[in-house]
Amino acid sequence: MNRIDRKFAELREKKQPAFIPFITVGDPDLETSVRIIKELEKAGAAMVELGVPYSDPLADGPVIQRSSQRALKSHRISIMDVIRTARQARSEGCELPFILFTYYNPVLQTGLERIFALLQENEISGLIIPDLPMEEDAEVRALAEKHGIHLIPLVAPTSNERIQRIVSRASGFVYCVSSLGVTGTRSDFHSGVDAFLDTVRRSTDLPIAIGFGISSRDQFERFAAKCDGIVVGSALVRQIEESLPQTADEQTKTKGLLQIHQFVRQLIG
């Protein structure tokens, strides 16, 4: 069984939502990213999105853009580096399901057959490609199914009549976008978000997760009542950014990791 399926089944028995953090791998460096992944597991993460730094991120707001710029400028992090980071975390005992979050160009440049073989080989359970439209994903979807990898779709409040078509082809879970625009922390969400979530829920038997903008305990609890998973990206990446003075120095790295751990615990309770 795919690790994502197993984790959602386990949490469903406990009636708990899945906390799904997003990190930009390589910010501040690959070794620290492994330690952050392990710290997130200790803090209560159910699975983790491993973001591939990208120079032209269509869906990412300023916080995640800055993290990508740091990773690219300092270490020229590639999709292969991210896969190796997942392998290293797994070799150090991490049991979290890993989800690769990348734009289509790095996948295409690596080669479709090769990338899916690598995902399977390195126990990466899911793939999110936000700039790959449903109408053009046939080859990717076939390879994902062949290798047992969940191709996880994003569906937005503006998807309207496309919702049923998107979720009918979903695998693993459905990633619901809470707001219009790019990622980033928010105080308000799309006015029709609750009706949107209800529509998605009626359209699929898969778990549904929500992301884009969730940054506080109140927001986490608000959506935990309606969703099977809560994705937190920009708020966590900002915390990692604020902890850089500590995590960049080996003598204070443990202190910086503790700050990240405490942020997560305050968020999810």
C-alpha positions as CSV (number, residue, x, y, z in Angstrom):
1,M,0.0,0.0,0.0
2,N,1.2,3.5,-0.8
3,R,2.4,5.3,2.3
4,I,0.0,8.2,1.7
5,D,-3.0,5.8,1.7
6,R,-1.7,4.0,4.8
7,K,-1.3,7.3,6.7
8,F,-4.7,8.6,5.9
9,A,-6.3,5.3,6.9
10,E,-4.4,5.4,10.2
11,L,-5.5,9.0,10.9
12,R,-9.1,8.2,9.9
13,E,-9.2,5.6,12.6
14,K,-8.0,8.2,15.1
15,K,-10.3,10.9,13.7
16,Q,-7.4,13.2,13.3
17,P,-6.5,15.5,10.3
18,A,-3.2,15.1,8.6
19,F,-0.7,17.9,9.1
20,I,1.1,18.3,5.7
21,P,4.0,20.7,5.8
22,F,5.7,22.1,2.8
23,I,9.4,22.9,2.8
24,T,11.8,24.2,0.1
25,V,14.5,21.6,0.0
26,G,18.0,23.1,0.1
27,D,17.0,26.2,2.2
28,P,19.3,26.7,3.9
29,D,21.2,23.5,2.7
30,L,20.5,19.9,2.1
31,E,21.8,18.5,5.4
32,T,19.7,21.0,7.3
33,S,16.7,20.1,5.1
34,V,17.1,16.4,6.3
35,R,17.1,17.5,9.9
36,I,14.1,19.7,9.3
37,I,12.2,16.8,7.8
38,K,13.0,14.7,10.8
39,E,12.0,17.5,13.2
40,L,8.7,17.9,11.4
41,E,8.1,14.2,11.9
42,K,8.8,14.5,15.6
43,A,6.5,17.5,15.8
44,G,3.5,15.6,14.4
45,A,3.6,15.9,10.6
46,A,1.7,13.1,8.8
47,M,3.5,13.5,5.5
48,V,5.7,16.2,3.9
49,E,5.8,18.1,0.6
50,L,9.3,18.4,-0.7
51,G,9.5,21.5,-2.8
52,V,11.9,21.7,-5.7
53,P,13.4,25.2,-5.9
54,Y,12.3,26.8,-9.2
55,S,13.3,30.1,-10.8
56,D,9.8,30.9,-12.2
57,P,7.3,29.6,-9.7
58,L,3.8,30.4,-11.0
59,A,1.9,29.4,-7.9
60,D,4.3,30.5,-5.2
61,G,4.1,33.7,-3.2
62,P,7.0,35.9,-2.0
63,V,8.0,33.8,1.0
64,I,8.4,30.6,-1.0
65,Q,10.0,32.5,-3.9
66,R,12.7,33.8,-1.5
67,S,13.4,30.3,-0.2
68,S,13.8,29.0,-3.8
69,Q,16.1,31.9,-4.6
70,R,18.3,31.2,-1.6
71,A,18.5,27.5,-2.4
72,L,19.3,28.1,-6.1
73,K,21.8,30.9,-5.4
74,S,23.7,29.1,-2.6
75,H,23.6,25.5,-3.7
76,R,22.0,25.3,-7.2
77,I,19.5,22.7,-5.8
78,S,18.1,20.5,-8.5
79,I,15.2,17.9,-8.6
80,M,17.9,15.2,-8.2
81,D,19.1,16.9,-5.0
82,V,15.6,16.8,-3.7
83,I,15.2,13.1,-4.4
84,R,18.6,12.4,-2.8
85,T,17.4,14.4,0.3
86,A,14.3,12.2,0.5
87,R,16.6,9.1,0.3
88,Q,18.9,10.4,3.0
89,A,16.0,11.2,5.4
90,R,14.6,7.7,4.8
91,S,18.0,6.1,5.5
92,E,18.1,8.0,8.8
93,G,14.8,6.5,9.9
94,C,12.1,8.9,8.7
95,E,8.8,7.1,8.0
96,L,6.8,10.0,6.6
97,P,5.3,9.7,3.2
98,F,7.1,12.1,0.8
99,I,5.3,14.2,-1.8
100,L,7.5,15.8,-4.5
101,F,6.2,19.3,-5.4
102,T,7.7,20.5,-8.6
103,Y,6.9,22.4,-11.8
104,Y,6.8,20.4,-15.0
105,N,10.0,21.7,-16.6
106,P,12.4,19.9,-14.1
107,V,10.4,16.7,-14.6
108,L,10.6,17.0,-18.4
109,Q,14.3,17.8,-18.3
110,T,15.0,14.8,-16.1
111,G,12.9,12.5,-18.4
112,L,9.5,11.2,-17.6
113,E,10.4,7.5,-17.4
114,R,13.5,8.3,-15.4
115,I,11.8,10.5,-12.9
116,F,9.1,8.0,-12.0
117,A,11.6,5.2,-11.7
118,L,13.6,7.4,-9.3
119,L,10.5,8.3,-7.3
120,Q,9.6,4.6,-6.9
121,E,13.2,3.6,-6.1
122,N,13.5,6.3,-3.4
123,E,10.1,5.7,-1.8
124,I,8.5,9.1,-2.8
125,S,4.8,8.4,-2.6
126,G,3.2,11.4,-4.4
127,L,3.8,14.0,-7.0
128,I,2.2,17.5,-7.4
129,I,2.8,19.5,-10.6
130,P,0.8,22.7,-10.3
131,D,1.5,23.9,-13.9
132,L,0.5,20.6,-15.6
133,P,-3.2,20.9,-16.7
134,M,-5.5,18.0,-16.6
135,E,-5.9,18.1,-20.4
136,E,-2.2,17.4,-20.9
137,D,-1.4,14.9,-18.1
138,A,-2.1,11.6,-19.8
139,E,1.5,10.4,-20.2
140,V,2.4,11.5,-16.7
141,R,-0.7,9.9,-15.2
142,A,0.0,6.6,-16.9
143,L,3.6,6.5,-15.6
144,A,2.4,7.5,-12.1
145,E,0.0,4.6,-12.1
146,K,2.6,2.2,-13.5
147,H,5.0,3.1,-10.7
148,G,2.5,3.3,-7.8
149,I,2.9,7.0,-7.4
150,H,-0.1,9.2,-6.5
151,L,-0.4,12.2,-9.0
152,I,-2.2,14.7,-6.7
153,P,-4.3,17.4,-8.4
154,L,-4.9,20.9,-7.2
155,V,-8.5,22.1,-7.5
156,A,-9.6,25.7,-6.9
157,P,-12.8,27.5,-6.0
158,T,-13.0,28.8,-9.5
159,S,-12.7,25.3,-11.1
160,N,-16.6,25.1,-11.1
161,E,-17.7,22.6,-13.7
162,R,-14.1,21.1,-13.9
163,I,-14.2,19.9,-10.3
164,Q,-15.9,16.6,-11.0
165,R,-13.5,15.9,-14.0
166,I,-10.4,16.8,-11.9
167,V,-11.3,14.7,-8.8
168,S,-12.5,11.7,-10.8
169,R,-8.9,11.3,-12.0
170,A,-7.3,12.1,-8.6
171,S,-5.1,9.7,-6.7
172,G,-4.0,9.8,-3.1
173,F,-5.9,12.9,-2.1
174,V,-7.4,16.0,-3.6
175,Y,-5.5,19.2,-2.8
176,C,-8.1,22.0,-2.4
177,V,-6.8,25.6,-2.9
178,S,-8.3,27.8,-0.2
179,S,-7.9,31.1,-2.0
180,L,-7.4,32.7,-5.3
181,G,-3.8,33.7,-6.3
182,V,-0.5,32.5,-5.1
183,T,0.6,31.0,-1.8
184,G,1.0,33.1,1.2
185,T,-0.4,33.6,4.7
186,R,-3.9,35.1,4.9
187,S,-6.4,36.4,7.4
188,D,-9.3,35.8,5.0
189,F,-10.1,33.0,2.5
190,H,-12.3,32.8,-0.5
191,S,-15.8,33.7,0.5
192,G,-17.2,30.4,-1.0
193,V,-14.5,28.1,0.5
194,D,-16.9,26.1,2.6
195,A,-19.4,25.5,-0.2
196,F,-16.4,24.6,-2.4
197,L,-15.1,22.1,0.1
198,D,-18.6,20.6,0.3
199,T,-18.7,20.2,-3.4
200,V,-15.3,18.5,-3.6
201,R,-16.3,16.2,-0.7
202,R,-19.5,15.1,-2.6
203,S,-17.5,14.5,-5.7
204,T,-14.9,12.0,-4.4
205,D,-14.3,9.3,-1.9
206,L,-10.6,10.3,-1.6
207,P,-9.4,12.3,1.4
208,I,-9.4,16.1,0.8
209,A,-6.7,18.4,2.0
210,I,-6.7,22.2,1.9
211,G,-3.7,24.6,1.6
212,F,-2.6,28.1,0.5
213,G,-2.7,30.6,3.3
214,I,-3.1,28.6,6.5
215,S,-0.9,30.1,9.2
216,S,-2.6,30.0,12.6
217,R,-4.0,27.6,15.1
218,D,-7.5,29.0,14.6
219,Q,-7.3,28.5,10.9
220,F,-5.9,25.0,11.3
221,E,-8.8,24.0,13.6
222,R,-11.3,25.7,11.3
223,F,-10.3,23.5,8.3
224,A,-9.6,20.4,10.4
225,A,-13.3,20.2,11.0
226,K,-14.0,19.9,7.3
227,C,-10.9,18.3,5.7
228,D,-8.8,15.2,6.1
229,G,-5.5,17.1,5.7
230,I,-4.2,20.6,6.2
231,V,-1.2,21.9,4.1
232,V,1.0,24.6,5.7
233,G,3.6,26.1,3.4
234,S,4.4,29.8,3.5
235,A,4.0,30.1,7.3
236,L,6.4,27.3,7.9
237,V,8.9,28.5,5.2
238,R,8.8,31.9,6.9
239,Q,9.6,30.3,10.2
240,I,12.5,28.5,8.6
241,E,13.6,31.8,7.1
242,E,13.5,33.4,10.6
243,S,15.5,30.6,12.0
244,L,18.3,30.9,9.4
245,P,20.7,32.7,11.8
246,Q,20.5,29.7,14.1
247,T,20.3,26.8,11.5
248,A,23.1,28.2,9.4
249,D,25.6,27.8,12.3
250,E,26.4,24.3,13.5
251,Q,26.8,25.5,17.1
252,T,23.2,26.9,17.2
253,K,21.5,24.6,14.7
254,T,19.7,22.6,17.4
255,K,18.2,25.8,18.7
256,G,17.0,26.8,15.3
257,L,15.4,23.4,14.7
258,L,13.7,23.7,18.1
259,Q,12.2,27.0,17.0
260,I,10.7,25.2,14.0
261,H,9.4,22.3,16.2
262,Q,7.8,24.8,18.6
263,F,6.1,26.7,15.7
264,V,4.5,23.4,14.5
265,R,3.3,22.4,17.9
266,Q,1.7,25.8,18.5
267,L,0.0,25.5,15.1
268,I,-1.4,22.0,15.3
269,G,-1.7,21.6,19.1
